[in-house]
Amino acid sequence: MKKVLLGMLLLLVSLTGYGGEKNIDEDLVLVEGRTFKNLDNKTITLDDFYIGKYEVTQAEYKEIMGYNNSYFKGSQKPVERVTWYDAVMFCNKLSEKKGVAKYYTIIEVVKESSGSIKKAKVTKQGGKGYRLPTSNEWEYAASGGNKSRGYKYSGSNTIGDVAWYDKNANDDEWKKPHADKEGTQIVGIKQKNELGIYDMSGNVWEWCYDWHPSYIDSGRVLRGGSWYGGAYGCEVDYVDYGNPVIRVSFIGFRYASTK
């Protein structure tokens, strides 16, 4: 395994914009829609949409929500230990901050004693507010959209080029000079995919809007794999699910927006 010199790392960080705080609007990538076959071999037609270039960082999350419950602390590491409801609330608050109409209506809220949402009815108002990507949107963007080269992972057939997963982020064999411990890593370090999007394979699982078809009312779709899991979860056509109230150190999200 090649060792990465600190100077090279600092150069990479400066090139990817991770020397300071980021402007949220600059981190949206336009994905031009088209008709394609999804993982179930169904024909899907997508309109143009925007999706985050990076997973939502802890700095971004704290700026919008006022707190950061992540286990692996680091302002430019992806936020984790966020529920699906947390992610939806973030999207609405981000819309509010940016002065656009909220995409979601959240009613019939039942909270835990901690204040976290235990259950709620979430419906889509539509419009150009910030939101979670659908599973099909996520898959299409991860696959490189209309620039896709058919890679197994998001941006490469070689997983180590694009993903933090259990063999390079949960393994004592390789001590990374930019990491103080195993787990999540700074976003945007690995190779981007064909659309210029980072970390759609690995780092943290990402919430999508959809209910998993086999677990309606109990499991929301998760895509992309994480630092904690194997290579199979990082494949662009792999789908998992999680209870919308689960809060663990390997689940985060990225936001999207309708064009």
Secondary structure as UniProt FT lines:
FT   HELIX           6..16
FT   TURN            17..19
FT   HELIX           24..27
FT   STRAND          28..31
FT   STRAND          35..37
FT   TURN            39..40
FT   STRAND          43..45
FT   STRAND          49..52
FT   HELIX           58..65
FT   TURN            75..76
FT   HELIX           84..98
FT   STRAND          104..111
FT   TURN            113..114
FT   STRAND          117..124
FT   STRAND          130..131
FT   HELIX           135..142
FT   TURN            143..144
FT   HELIX           145..147
FT   TURN            154..155
FT   HELIX           159..162
FT   TURN            166..168
FT   TURN            172..173
FT   TURN            177..178
FT   TURN            187..188
FT   TURN            194..195
FT   STRAND          205..211
FT   TURN            213..214
FT   TURN            216..218
FT   STRAND          220..223
FT   TURN            227..228
FT   HELIX           231..234
FT   TURN            236..237
FT   STRAND          239..242
FT   TURN            244..245
FT   TURN            249..250
FT   STRAND          251..252
FT   STRAND          256..258
//
